């Protein structure tokens, strides 16, 4: 799956933690109905490790899959800069279908988009309807350096040539195919869902939760999920979230909030509220062990910092720590027994777990809805220094605590399979006495 974000920094789940942080910052704009206009698809993390120009025949190309049938591709975003002595002023962007047939072309002067520094520029192309796989090719005729991200292994970048259209063998010197991602993104759109939000009971307590109704309609029948966020109107912190799967083109959902917040506990100390989301689509045999996830940063040896997801069970126990590439830094004995029954956990921990008590630290994501541009949207609870043993989950737990008295903003979010995200803040607030 590509890295996906929206022009307003919105996205869907299941992507890199650093992307999730950007998505959540975008909540600051959600003061009413907020629909995505253009979805941005890409296979880079936004930071270039290199930049490369081609000769006069070859082009940089990226293979994409349309997020839905009849997706409208409207623009191509390129990270680039002018070559010191460009051989050509011409820039050509082409869109090919799965059979390498030309669907669309835009031609312009490279200097209209790029300068002597690496910058992102959007090349408008005629609206092009794409379904299934399609290829975006950029020909700069040795006039532009195109940014390269080598932090991911998507294997979606290619070399192409025209007349006839073809994909060329990968023969770039000192540049590995599986660690080269051209920083070329696709911008497009499809019908976004329409949502409404109704507060059915505003008073919230553990005995009598607040009740919220969320309704969604989607023209192209590809709803994916709905989420509800509870935000402290005083601190602007997100104290609670809940997600529900959707399908088809219509949904009528009931959410309830028992006046609670989620926090991390360790040896009698508490950190939070943290941004904890219930996990969707987890295999049934481990769903109770991976019931919630919290975006986090792992601090290890030599000041190494990694973006990870911390997973907790329905009972709050810490069961896994996994990065965006699927590398596991910790798996609990319960999780190992479920997935590799009969094994020796002590031996497994010695060979596979890289967390070191007394040395490894984990910071857990806290999110707030900023009231102004000076207020920080993201910070981390902790970091907490791990202690104890892997067998005991280092003593980490995800717990619920009573929300403090006051007013709470209700924010609903609906996503579809085409990466559209629509958010709505309620006119009324939930209240905790």
Order of alpha helices (4+ residues) and beta strands (2+ residues): beta-alpha-beta-beta-beta-beta-beta-beta-beta-beta-beta-beta-beta-beta-beta-beta-beta-beta-beta-beta-beta-beta-beta-beta-beta-beta-beta-beta-beta-alpha-alpha-beta-beta-beta-beta-beta-beta
